Amino acid sequence: MKLIFRNLFFGILLFSSSIVFGQDTIVHATILDSNMIAADKLYNAGVHKMKIQNYEGAIEDFSKAIDLRDSFEVAYFNRGVAQFTLQRYDGAVSDFDKAIGFNDQNAQSFYKRGRAKQELEDREGAETDFNSALSLDDKTAEAYYYLGMYQFLDGKYEEAIKLYTQAIEAKENYAYAYNDRGSAKKQLEDYEGAIKDYQKALMYDNKMAFTYNNLGSAQRKTGNLKGAIQSFSKAIMLDSDYYGAYNNRGSAKYDAEDYRGAIKDFQKAIELKSDYAYAYNNMAAAKFKLGDYKGVIKDCDKALEIDPNYSYAFLNRGNAKELIRDEKGACEDWHKAIELGAVGAEPHTSICK
C-alpha cells in the first residue's frame, strides 16, 4: 500500500522478520526417516540465513525443506516472512495460506498474511485477517495498529484512537501507536492530547524524526512557537533531508516574526525538494512582510508553475501586485483565488472595477 501524507506520518512499521526458530538439535534419527532429517537441517540452515538477512538463501533452504516435507508449517511461515521482506507479496500470501492450512490457530500467520494483503491493497482481506489474528490472540498489538490505520484513513479518528489505545494496552512501548494516536487527536483538535502522545512515543523511541515533526506541528497550534522550533530542529538533526520539517520550522519562525530565519528554512526546503510549491508560497509570505514585493511575485510565479491551481499563491501574488501599482494584475489574481476557493480573497476585490 502506497501511503503518502504531507506533514503527517503514520510511521508504518517495516514487516518484522519474525522467525519461528527450530531447535538446533533435531529429534532422534530413529524416529525420523532420512528425508525428515534432511528437511530439518535445511530448515535450520534457512533460520540461520534469516538471522543474517540472507533472505534469498533462506527461501532456497526453506523451499528444499518443504520439498522433502510438504506439511512443514513453520517452513512455509518463515518462507512467507522472507518473501514479504523481499516485497514478494503474492508469494507471501501463498505461503501463509499453506501455513494456516496446516495450523489455523497461529495468530501470527493470520496477522502476517493480513500485512501482505495490505501491501497488495486488499483492504477487506487484510482487515479480515487482522481480526482473525485478534480472535486467536487479543495481544496482537500490530493487528490493532493497522486496523486503526484504516479507520484513520477513513477519517474516523475516534475509532482510530480506540484501536491505537488497544495496541498500546497490548504493547506498552509501542512508539508508532502513540505517534498515530497523537495524529488522530490532532485531527480532532485535541492538541494537548496529541502533544502528550508524541512525547510518549519519543520516550520509547527518540530516533523518530517524523514524530518530532508532528510534535512541533501540535506545539505550533497551541502557540508554543519556541517549543515547536526546537522540535522541528530535532527532526532535522535526525534527518538532514527532511524538507517538510524545514518548511514547518520556517512557518513557526514566520509566526514568531523571524521572517529572515523563515526564508532561510523555506529556501532549504526548496533546495531539498525543487517542486515544493508550499515552500515557495510560504517564502513569498515572508518576503511580503519584509516589503520585497518583487520577490513575492517571483516566488508565487514559481509556486503556480508547479501547481497552477494553488489558490493562496494567486492571493499572495495579487496582494504584492497591488503594492507595486499593478491593480489590473492584482484583480485578476484575486478573482482567480476566489474561483479556486481561497479564504480571505473577497475583501481585496473592492478596488477592482
C-alpha positions in Angstrom: 0.0 0.0 0.0 1.4 3.3 -1.0 0.5 5.9 1.6 1.8 9.4 1.3 1.0 12.2 3.8 2.0 15.8 4.0 3.3 16.9 7.4 1.8 13.8 9.0 3.5 10.4 9.1 1.9 7.2 10.2 5.2 5.6 10.8 4.1 2.4 9.2 6.4 -0.4 10.6 8.6 -2.4 8.4 7.5 -6.0 8.4 9.5 -7.7 11.1 11.4 -10.8 10.3 9.6 -12.9 12.9 11.0 -16.3 12.8 9.8 -19.5 14.4 13.2 -20.8 15.3 13.8 -24.5 15.2 15.9 -26.3 17.7 19.5 -26.8 16.8 19.3 -30.4 17.9 16.9 -32.4 15.8 14.9 -35.3 17.2 16.4 -38.7 17.2 17.1 -40.3 13.8 15.4 -43.5 15.0 12.1 -41.7 14.8 12.5 -39.8 11.6 13.4 -41.0 8.2 16.3 -39.6 6.2 14.1 -37.1 4.4 12.8 -35.6 7.6 16.2 -35.3 9.0 17.4 -33.6 5.8 14.4 -31.3 5.9 15.1 -30.2 9.5 18.7 -29.5 8.6 17.7 -27.4 5.7 15.1 -25.6 7.8 17.7 -24.7 10.5 20.1 -23.5 7.7 17.3 -21.2 6.5 16.7 -19.9 10.0 20.4 -19.0 10.2 20.3 -17.2 6.9 17.2 -15.3 8.1 19.2 -14.1 11.1 21.9 -12.7 8.9 19.3 -11.2 6.5 20.2 -13.5 3.6 16.6 -13.9 2.6 17.2 -15.3 -0.9 19.3 -18.1 0.6 16.7 -18.6 3.4 13.9 -19.0 0.8 16.0 -21.5 -1.1 16.6 -23.6 2.0 13.0 -23.4 3.2 11.8 -24.5 -0.3 14.1 -27.5 -0.3 12.9 -28.4 3.2 9.3 -28.2 2.0 10.1 -30.4 -1.0 11.2 -33.1 1.5 8.3 -32.5 4.0 5.2 -30.9 2.4 3.4 -30.4 5.7 6.3 -28.3 7.2 4.2 -25.5 8.6 7.0 -23.3 10.1 9.0 -23.6 6.9 6.0 -22.2 5.0 5.6 -19.5 7.6 9.2 -18.3 7.6 9.4 -18.5 3.8 6.4 -16.2 3.8 8.2 -13.8 6.1 11.3 -13.8 3.8 9.1 -13.3 0.7 7.4 -10.3 2.4 10.7 -8.8 3.3 11.7 -9.0 -0.4 8.3 -7.4 -1.3 7.1 -10.6 -3.0 3.6 -10.2 -1.5 1.7 -12.7 -3.6 4.2 -15.4 -2.7 4.0 -14.4 0.9 0.2 -14.7 0.9 0.5 -18.2 -0.7 3.0 -19.3 1.9 0.9 -18.0 4.8 -2.2 -19.8 3.2 -0.2 -23.0 3.4 0.9 -22.4 7.0 -2.7 -21.6 8.1 -3.9 -24.7 6.2 -1.7 -26.9 8.5 -2.3 -24.8 11.6 -5.2 -22.4 11.8 -4.6 -21.5 15.5 -1.4 -19.4 14.9 -2.4 -15.7 15.2 0.9 -14.6 13.7 0.2 -16.4 10.4 -3.1 -14.5 10.1 -1.5 -11.2 11.1 1.3 -11.5 8.6 -1.0 -12.7 5.8 -3.0 -9.6 6.6 0.1 -7.4 6.2 0.8 -9.0 2.8 -2.7 -8.4 1.7 -2.5 -4.9 2.9 0.5 -4.3 0.6 -1.5 -5.8 -2.2 -4.2 -3.2 -1.4 -6.7 -5.9 -0.5 -8.2 -4.0 2.4 -11.1 -6.3 3.0 -8.8 -9.4 3.2 -6.3 -7.6 5.4 -9.0 -6.5 7.9 -10.4 -10.0 8.0 -7.0 -11.4 8.7 -6.2 -8.8 11.4 -9.5 -9.6 13.1 -8.8 -13.3 12.9 -5.4 -12.8 14.5 -7.0 -10.9 17.4 -9.7 -13.6 17.9 -6.8 -16.1 18.4 -4.6 -13.7 20.4 -6.0 -10.4 21.7 -2.5 -9.2 22.5 -1.5 -9.0 18.8 -0.7 -5.3 19.1 0.2 -4.8 15.4 -3.2 -6.0 14.3 -5.0 -3.3 16.4 -2.5 -0.8 15.0 -3.2 -1.5 11.3 -6.9 -1.7 11.9 -6.6 1.8 13.5 -4.7 3.0 10.4 -7.6 2.1 8.2 -10.0 4.0 10.5 -7.7 7.0 10.3 -7.7 6.9 6.5 -11.5 6.9 6.6 -11.5 10.0 8.8 -12.9 8.0 11.7 -10.5 9.5 14.2 -12.3 8.5 17.4 -12.5 4.8 16.3 -8.8 5.0 15.3 -7.9 6.3 18.8 -9.7 3.3 20.4 -7.8 0.9 18.2 -4.4 2.6 18.8 -5.2 2.5 22.6 -5.8 -1.2 22.4 -2.5 -1.6 20.5 -0.8 0.3 23.4 -2.5 -1.8 26.0 -1.2 -4.9 24.3 2.3 -3.4 23.8 3.1 -0.7 26.3 6.2 0.6 24.4 4.5 0.8 21.0 6.0 4.1 19.8 4.3 4.1 16.5 0.9 3.6 18.0 1.5 6.6 20.4 2.5 8.6 17.4 -0.5 7.8 15.3 -2.9 8.2 18.2 -1.4 11.6 18.6 -2.1 12.3 15.0 -5.7 11.2 15.4 -6.1 13.5 18.4 -4.5 16.3 16.4 -7.2 15.8 13.7 -9.8 16.3 16.4 -8.0 19.5 17.5 -7.1 17.9 20.8 -3.6 19.4 20.6 -2.6 18.9 24.2 -3.6 15.2 24.0 -1.6 14.9 20.8 1.5 16.5 22.4 1.3 14.0 25.3 1.2 11.1 22.8 4.0 12.4 20.7 6.1 12.9 23.8 5.3 9.3 24.9 6.3 8.0 21.5 9.6 9.7 21.8 10.2 8.4 25.3 10.1 4.9 23.8 11.9 5.8 20.5 13.7 9.1 20.3 15.0 8.5 16.8 11.7 9.1 15.0 12.2 12.3 13.1 8.6 12.4 11.9 7.3 12.3 15.5 9.4 15.4 16.4 7.9 17.0 13.3 4.4 16.0 14.4 5.1 17.3 17.9 6.3 20.6 16.5 3.1 21.0 14.5 0.9 20.4 17.6 3.0 22.8 19.6 2.7 25.5 17.0 -1.1 25.0 17.1 -1.0 25.8 20.9 1.1 28.9 20.3 4.3 27.3 21.8 6.5 28.6 19.0 9.8 28.2 20.8 8.9 24.5 21.6 7.8 24.0 18.0 11.0 25.4 16.6 13.0 23.1 18.9 11.0 20.1 17.9 11.4 20.8 14.2 15.1 21.3 14.7 15.4 17.9 16.4 13.6 16.3 13.4 16.2 18.0 11.1 19.0 16.8 13.3 17.8 13.2 12.8 17.1 13.6 9.1 19.0 16.4 7.4 17.0 15.8 4.2 13.6 16.3 5.9 12.3 19.1 3.7 8.9 19.1 5.4 10.5 19.8 8.8 12.4 22.7 7.3 9.2 24.1 5.8 7.4 23.7 9.1 10.2 25.3 11.1 10.1 28.2 8.7 6.4 28.5 9.3 6.9 28.6 13.1 9.7 31.2 12.6 7.2 33.2 10.5 4.7 33.1 13.3 7.4 34.3 15.6 8.1 37.2 13.2 11.6 35.9 12.4 11.0 36.4 8.7 14.6 36.2 7.6 15.1 33.0 9.5 11.9 31.7 8.0 13.1 32.5 4.5 16.3 30.5 5.1 14.3 27.5 6.1 12.0 27.7 3.1 15.0 28.0 0.8 16.5 24.9 2.4 13.2 23.0 1.9 13.2 24.0 -1.8 16.8 23.0 -2.1 15.8 19.6 -1.0 12.6 19.4 -3.0 12.6 21.7 -6.0 8.9 21.2 -6.8 7.8 22.2 -3.3 5.0 24.7 -4.1 4.1 25.2 -0.5 7.6 26.4 0.5 7.6 28.8 -2.4 4.3 30.3 -1.3 5.4 30.4 2.3 8.7 32.1 1.3 6.6 34.7 -0.6 4.6 35.4 2.5 7.7 36.0 4.5 9.1 38.3 1.8 5.9 40.3 1.8 6.4 41.0 5.5 9.9 42.4 4.6 8.5 44.5 1.8 10.1 42.5 -1.0 7.1 42.6 -3.3 9.0 41.7 -6.5 10.4 38.7 -4.6 6.8 37.7 -3.6 5.7 37.8 -7.2 8.7 35.7 -8.3 8.1 33.1 -5.7 4.3 32.9 -6.3 5.1 32.6 -10.0 7.2 29.5 -9.2 4.5 28.1 -6.9 1.9 28.5 -9.7 4.3 27.0 -12.3 4.4 23.9 -10.0 0.7 23.9 -9.1 -1.5 26.0 -11.4 -4.5 25.7 -9.0 -2.7 27.0 -5.9 -5.3 29.5 -4.7 -3.2 31.1 -2.0 -0.4 31.7 -4.4 -2.8 33.7 -6.5 -4.0 35.6 -3.4 -0.4 36.4 -2.3 0.7 37.4 -5.7 -2.4 39.7 -6.1 -1.5 41.4 -2.8 2.0 42.1 -4.0 0.9 43.3 -7.4 -1.4 45.8 -5.7 1.5 47.3 -3.8 3.5 47.8 -7.0 0.5 49.6 -8.5 -0.5 46.7 -10.8 -4.2 46.9 -10.0 -5.3 45.0 -13.1 -2.9 42.1 -12.4 -3.9 42.2 -8.7 -7.6 41.9 -9.5 -7.0 39.1 -12.0 -5.2 37.2 -9.3 -7.7 37.8 -6.6 -10.6 36.7 -8.8 -8.7 33.5 -9.6 -8.0 33.0 -5.9 -11.7 33.3 -5.2 -12.6 30.9 -8.0 -10.2 28.3 -6.5 -11.6 28.7 -3.0 -9.0 30.8 -1.2 -10.4 32.2 2.1 -9.8 35.9 2.6 -9.6 37.0 -1.0 -13.0 38.6 -1.3 -12.3 41.9 0.5 -9.4 42.7 -1.8 -11.7 42.9 -4.8 -13.4 46.0 -3.6 -10.8 48.1 -5.5 -11.5 46.1 -8.7 -13.6 47.7 -11.4 
